[in-house]
Amino acid sequence: MSDGRSPRILATGGRGQLGHHLDEHSRSRLGGGAVAVGRDELDLTDPASIASALDRHAPEVVINAAAYTDVDGAEADEAAAHAVNAEGVESLAVACRDRGIRLIHLSTDYVFSGEVPGGGDPATAPALEPHDPTEPATAYGRTKLAGEQAALSVYPETTIVRTAWVYTGPVRHGQGLRGSDFVDTMVRLERERETLTVVDDQWGSPTYTASLADRLLGLVGGEARGEFDARGLTLHLAGGGRATWCDLARAVFTWIGADPERVRPCTTEEFPRPAPRPAFSVLSDASWRAVGLVPMEGWRQDLARAIAHEGWVAQRERGDLRGPGS
Ligand SMILES: NC(=O)c1ccc[n+]([C@@H]2O[C@H](COP(=O)([O-])OP(=O)(O)OC[C@H]3O[C@@H](n4cnc5c(N)ncnc54)[C@H](OP(=O)(O)O)[C@@H]3O)[C@@H](O)[C@H]2O)c1
């Protein structure tokens, strides 16, 4: 795959936010199309559908963006999450290995315990590296870690890319994406409430899906040109810098022209969830840089791009702000 040509890419989870953006960005980034397939065409829990999708599209690279991503749902039904995130990933890895297809598999910050390393200050504690201990505190994290291990066990050349706090923002509705994400939710709540409280003691790496897709395609393109070889590596790829959810919410308010002081900080204890959220999951980009890859920009720059997305701006100028949550 190092002849400089754009490789044929198949993205799984094609109706999800990353799958959608891989499809969209591959046209501009590689000049070729990634085919993004939804669960209806490639179901990770069905090895026959994996085989037929791979044989039909004959990709050289698979980017696995499909996952059971409902963190609270996984806590209630870990078996369902495990079937997709662990067993399904193993089936995909076997199918890719047997066909000589390069596999890039997406994973998550939830493979870490969420504790601040050394119990230090989360504002300054060292960001997490791939070699730091993985001790997931949630069912979702356990199933994603099991998926990483299964893929590497049956197909050691798989590249694992862990990311975190992924959002698309309000343009997602115009893009036909279902559900919502944190940034999109904050834009909606700004219209609905005078003030809101947002957790200020969980630290992470906000990641704009469009940039994530762009950097993943950079990995595929660079390998095709023979610039580096990331096979078998576990890498971290997320927005630069660090933030609390409250920081992110206030930045959203600022970018849409609202008063950020309307967002009030609260603690995790004041906002309990079925699955415990990590207090600290800031990802370091050192592993990504070490390969020779371009890391993501600071999260504030990327958030500005998400809010300034022309599709969303046009929607706002038309006064058409309704999303599924409205
Ligand atoms: N979102 C985040 O904050 C975040 C953070 C860290 C890591 N990640 C990881 O990043 C990757 C992409 O996440 P995302 O945000 O794009 O998630 P997403 O928007 O929830 O998309 C996931 C997609 O996977 C599909 N899927 C679920 N079960 C499937 C199955 N059995 N077979 C095939 N497809 C299936 C879903 O299909 P349906 O549409 O039919 O349900 C959905 O379209 C995942 O590996 C996720 O774990 C995400």
The ligand as an ORCA input file, in Angstrom:
! r2SCAN-3c Opt
* xyz 0 1
  N     -18.583      9.872     20.776
  C     -17.574      9.992     21.623
  O     -17.565     10.899     22.467
  C     -16.413      9.043     21.577
  C     -15.387      9.201     22.521
  C     -14.307      8.335     22.497
  C     -14.238      7.339     21.541
  N     -15.256      7.185     20.648
  C     -15.160      6.083     19.684
  O     -15.109      6.652     18.385
  C     -15.750      5.757     17.464
  C     -16.798      6.525     16.670
  O     -17.768      7.025     17.567
  P     -18.958      7.998     17.108
  O     -18.946      9.141     18.031
  O     -18.907      8.225     15.643
  O     -20.190      7.069     17.481
  P     -21.700      7.097     16.968
  O     -22.021      8.420     16.372
  O     -22.503      6.561     18.095
  O     -21.673      6.038     15.789
  C     -21.462      4.672     16.036
  C     -22.096      3.921     14.908
  O     -21.877      2.512     15.142
  C     -23.005      1.850     14.681
  N     -23.176      0.520     15.265
  C     -23.665      0.187     16.480
  N     -23.716     -1.144     16.596
  C     -23.265     -1.655     15.425
  C     -23.084     -2.950     14.915
  N     -23.416     -4.043     15.630
  N     -22.570     -3.106     13.680
  C     -22.263     -2.036     12.917
  N     -22.434     -0.764     13.329
  C     -22.915     -0.589     14.582
  C     -24.186      2.722     15.035
  O     -25.230      2.379     14.169
  P     -26.730      2.866     14.374
  O     -26.724      4.270     13.835
  O     -27.502      1.903     13.542
  O     -26.998      2.763     15.845
  C     -23.626      4.113     14.818
  O     -23.960      4.611     13.538
  C     -16.278      4.599     18.307
  O     -15.326      3.555     18.297
  C     -16.358      5.167     19.705
  O     -16.232      4.164     20.677
  C     -16.333      8.026     20.630
*
